[in-house]
Amino acid sequence: MSSALFTPFSLRETTLSNRIVVSPMCQYSAQEGSASDWHLMHLGQFCVSGPGLVMVEATAVEPRGRISYGDLGLYSDDNEAALRRIVTFYREYGHSRLGIQLAHAGRKASDHLPWEPPGPLAPEEGAWTAVGPSPVSYGEGWPPPQALDPGGLEIIKEAFVQATRRAARLGFDLLELHAAHGYLLHEFLSSLSNHRRDSYGGSRENRRRFPLEVFEAMRAVWPAAKPLGVRISATDYAEGGWNIEDAVEFAAELQKRGCDYIDVSGGGLVPHQKITLGPGYQVPFAARIRQEVGIATMAVGMINQPRQAEAIIAGGQADLVALARGMLYDPRWAWHAAEALGAELEYPRQYRRAHPARWPQAFPSRRAGE
Ligand SMILES: Cc1cc2nc3c(=O)[nH]c(=O)nc-3n(C[C@H](O)[C@H](O)[C@H](O)COP(=O)(O)O)c2cc1C
């Protein structure tokens, strides 16, 4: 039986050995933006477990662009050195490609850690001033961000460029720009958060101007041989907000500027969003962008069954599938998917004795391929 999920996929000169991606997942475990032992363990476990690509979590391009004080960053030499340890581990032991997502939290910055009481930090907890397209707060209890003026926009663009240079120097295989989930670039895209009257607000074309400028500036310094993609929210899931038609146009504009794939997520902009959750609930957005724009897509959101993932790839709805919670629950998801789909998957040599097809006597309760 041949599996579409386990066929290689190339973007520019980077080839992924299969279509399975570990979605970026904030760990809130960094110190001053620098990766810790937790990150080495968290990311390390996946590169010995078979996915084609592992994404490093949303990584802030400047300190005030962190969601929380535990966020990863790539704005200092210390941050760069801490990430080098992880890249080196991948080169030495890993079987997966390693990508990184660069981000700026915009008006959703200065938040508590998810396991602390919800809501923004209080001044006595070290709150910092968040920035955004307009002084419109995320929701009740949130302070309005400081609106970025032209000089402020330049500072942020330059921060993305510098972080891109650092990512290139570190040797990441792939780079992703985070323009989803209600963070800074998404805030520019949606008229619910962007009330500007200059050339960065108003029409759709104006609202996408800053995200496109950031993308272009990153593409100019990111190696031509390596892929650069963008995570978007295909919709705000809210009345009067950004929607799939906007997303299709945005994807087409990104493609013209050298974008290699769109990672199609959704929501996060406003607390009153209305999402109907279900298996693969965002896959139709990835399929539509792939079909209408002719760009590679990554589907994400409640994809956690091997046959479901296989059907998404085989049916041409997306080129890649990303899993987040499913990977935390079962870090060896790719091994188990290969077994379920009858695909060949090489285990790291240190772990070969755990391959059920090679050592069936060690797994009397399961037969490979079933
Ligand atoms: C712990 C955790 C952290 C996350 N952090 C990020 C992040 O850094 N960047 C991002 O784009 N999405 C982030 N997400 C969203 C996931 O990447 C993914 O889009 C979402 O969880 C839906 O996929 P799932 O149903 O497979 O979990 C996070 C999700 C989880 C569970």
Ligand as a Chemical Component Dictionary entry (heavy atoms), coordinates in Angstrom:
data_LIG
# 
_chem_comp.id                   LIG 
_chem_comp.type                 NON-POLYMER 
_chem_comp.pdbx_formal_charge   0 
_chem_comp.three_letter_code    LIG 
# 
loop_
_chem_comp_atom.comp_id 
_chem_comp_atom.atom_id 
_chem_comp_atom.alt_atom_id 
_chem_comp_atom.type_symbol 
_chem_comp_atom.charge 
_chem_comp_atom.model_Cartn_x 
_chem_comp_atom.model_Cartn_y 
_chem_comp_atom.model_Cartn_z 
_chem_comp_atom.pdbx_ordinal 
LIG C1  C1  C 0 0.593  24.459 23.499 1  
LIG C2  C2  C 0 0.266  25.154 22.209 2  
LIG C3  C3  C 0 1.049  26.220 21.788 3  
LIG C4  C4  C 0 0.798  26.848 20.552 4  
LIG N1  N1  N 0 1.655  27.824 20.097 5  
LIG C5  C5  C 0 1.544  28.259 18.823 6  
LIG C6  C6  C 0 2.560  29.054 18.239 7  
LIG O1  O1  O 0 3.620  29.301 18.809 8  
LIG N2  N2  N 0 2.362  29.505 16.971 9  
LIG C7  C7  C 0 1.227  29.198 16.269 10 
LIG O2  O2  O 0 1.087  29.639 15.129 11 
LIG N3  N3  N 0 0.274  28.401 16.794 12 
LIG C8  C8  C 0 0.424  27.913 18.022 13 
LIG N4  N4  N 0 -0.497 27.030 18.527 14 
LIG C9  C9  C 0 -1.577 26.566 17.654 15 
LIG C10 C10 C 0 -1.172 25.254 16.987 16 
LIG O3  O3  O 0 0.006  25.389 16.204 17 
LIG C11 C11 C 0 -2.310 24.683 16.119 18 
LIG O4  O4  O 0 -2.545 25.578 15.058 19 
LIG C12 C12 C 0 -3.600 24.482 16.916 20 
LIG O5  O5  O 0 -3.348 23.920 18.188 21 
LIG C13 C13 C 0 -4.566 23.565 16.177 22 
LIG O6  O6  O 0 -3.974 22.313 15.895 23 
LIG P1  P1  P 0 -4.266 20.984 16.787 24 
LIG O7  O7  O 0 -5.752 20.750 16.731 25 
LIG O8  O8  O 0 -3.483 19.908 16.083 26 
LIG O9  O9  O 0 -3.792 21.234 18.180 27 
LIG C14 C14 C 0 -0.296 26.428 19.761 28 
LIG C15 C15 C 0 -1.110 25.381 20.230 29 
LIG C16 C16 C 0 -0.825 24.734 21.409 30 
LIG C17 C17 C 0 -1.685 23.565 21.832 31 
# 
loop_
_chem_comp_bond.comp_id 
_chem_comp_bond.atom_id_1 
_chem_comp_bond.atom_id_2 
_chem_comp_bond.value_order 
_chem_comp_bond.pdbx_ordinal 
LIG C1  C2  SING 1  
LIG C2  C3  SING 2  
LIG C2  C16 DOUB 3  
LIG C3  C4  DOUB 4  
LIG C4  N1  SING 5  
LIG C4  C14 SING 6  
LIG N1  C5  DOUB 7  
LIG C5  C6  SING 8  
LIG C5  C8  SING 9  
LIG C6  O1  DOUB 10 
LIG C6  N2  SING 11 
LIG N2  C7  SING 12 
LIG C7  O2  DOUB 13 
LIG C7  N3  SING 14 
LIG N3  C8  DOUB 15 
LIG C8  N4  SING 16 
LIG N4  C9  SING 17 
LIG N4  C14 SING 18 
LIG C9  C10 SING 19 
LIG C10 O3  SING 20 
LIG C10 C11 SING 21 
LIG C11 O4  SING 22 
LIG C11 C12 SING 23 
LIG C12 O5  SING 24 
LIG C12 C13 SING 25 
LIG C13 O6  SING 26 
LIG O6  P1  SING 27 
LIG P1  O7  DOUB 28 
LIG P1  O8  SING 29 
LIG P1  O9  SING 30 
LIG C14 C15 DOUB 31 
LIG C15 C16 SING 32 
LIG C16 C17 SING 33 
# 
